């Protein structure tokens, strides 16, 4: 699930850093330079929404019964590509 040199703590820290950077860029882009710094509650809400979204994705991926599906979902997330849709039909 994690790269050999990266454990869960490093991964979580990396995601948090990405959320902060994305939040600052998004808020400043929408409302003007310095908005995120002047409105930390808006940045906190953005980061919380990102974390909730990631948590929902990870929970859904963990619920998949196929052992390889979770690793494939993580790889797709890292490559910013949605996982390939599973064929529809009855599961046996």
N, C-alpha and C positions, 0 to 999 in steps of 0.2 A: 504494500500500500504506500509506503514511504520510500524514497530513495535511500540507498544504503547509508549515505552520509547524513541523512536527515531523519530525525525522529519526530514523534508527535509534537513535542514542545517547539522545535524549530519550525515545523510546518504551521502550527498555530500562530507563532510570532510572524512568520512570513505572510500569512493571510491577513493578520491584523495590520501589518505595515502596508499591504496592498490596499486594504479598505480605507485607511487614513489618507494615503496618497490619492486614491480615486475620489474620495469624498471632498478633499480640498480642491482638486481640479474641477470636479463637477459643480460644487457650490460657487466657487470663484468664477467659473465659466458662465454660470447662470445669472449671478447677482453682482458680479464685479469683483475685482481683485481685493483681497483682504476680508471678504465676507465670512469665510470659514473661521478665520482667526477671531473675528469680532463676534461671531455667533457660535460658540462651541457646542451649544445645545443642538443646533442644526447638524453639525458634524457628528455629534454623538448619535443622533437619530439615524443618520445615514449609515454609520458603522453598525448600529444595531440591526438595521434592515438587511445589510449585507450578511451579517453573522446569522441572522434568522434564515435567510435564503440558503446559505451554505449548510446550515444544520438540517434544514428540510431535505436538501439534496442528499446529504450524507445518510440521513435516516432512511430515505427511500432506497438508496443504493444498498444499504446494509440489509434491507428487507428482502432483497432479491435472492432467490434460492440458488441460482446458478453461481458456483464458486468463482468463476472467472468474470462474471458480470460486474462485481464490485470493482475489481482492478481495472476493467475496461472503462467503467464510469469515471473513475479517478483519472485515468489517462486522458479521457475525453475532456474532462474539466480542465486539466492542466493545459491541454491544447486548445481550449476554448471552442470545442466542437461538441455539439449535442451527441449523446450516444445514439447509435443506429437503432431505429425502431425494431422491436421484436415482432416476429410474425404473429398475426392475430390468429386466434383459434383456441381450441380447448387444450388446456394443460393436463398432461397425464401424470 
